[in-house]
Amino acid sequence: MSGGPAAAPTITPTTPAVAGGGGTTGGAGATAPGGMTAAAVGGGAGSLAAAGAVASGPGAAAGAGGAADEGNTASTRFILTPVNFPMAGDELTFPETANPPTNQSPEFTWTGVPAEARTLALAFRDLGNSAVKWIIWDMPPTLMHIPPDIMPVAMPSEVPGSSQLGSLDNQGYAGPGSGARQYDFTLWALDIDKLPVTPRMTTVQIHELLEMHEVEKTPPVLVRNTRNL
């Protein structure tokens, strides 16, 4: 075995492990292949191991009946998957390019968009102060991927038909602030072809529209800021 330093693990888009209804993330036994601890993607009745971090061992996630019910597998669940997010311990952290001053929006893929969805929206929140930092909406329901580094313009060409808005006078994505706060990304399936957003609306008000028109939303992808502590 080489004595050199180990490379920092990153998250790449593979199918997450899904716990059964009412499940919780396992303890020390929940590890990803290669020994990486599975990071929680929280929310909903169960918990998900982070993309590519498949839970295993005696501490793996267990739901009301253990593993996911047959016929309700990860391939049919509405799941948002982060791409190339590094891990610090058992938590996801932001890609370096997604932090200030670069502020490039991160990449995501997803699966399981419900048939009733007419559009999709992705929301980025700061859980430390309840701020809605960025929303991109009016994405087509056939879309399965959002590329990195979306231009900070009102209607980005990288996602045709979409619109976006950031907080604090940002038109697009802006990365986390200082301090070890936790953030989340959630993908929303909506029952409307075009959100009734007006020019003076804030990201908080647009987020309220998401709640009004929700068909389904993914479990949130939880990300911890580890810079400028």
Buried (B, 14 or more C-beta within 10 A) or exposed (E): EEEEEEEEBBBEBBBBBBBBEEBEBBEEEBBBEEEBBBBBBBBBEBBBBBBBBBBBEEBBBBBEEEBBEEEEEBEEBBBBBBBBBBBEEBBBBBBEBBBEEEBBBBBBBBBBBEEEBBBBBBBBBBBBEEBBBBBBBBBBBEBEEBEBBBBBEEEBEBBEBBBBBBBEEBBBBBBBBEEEBBBBBBBBBBBBEEBEBEEEBEBEEBBEBBEEBEBBBBBBBBBBBBBEE
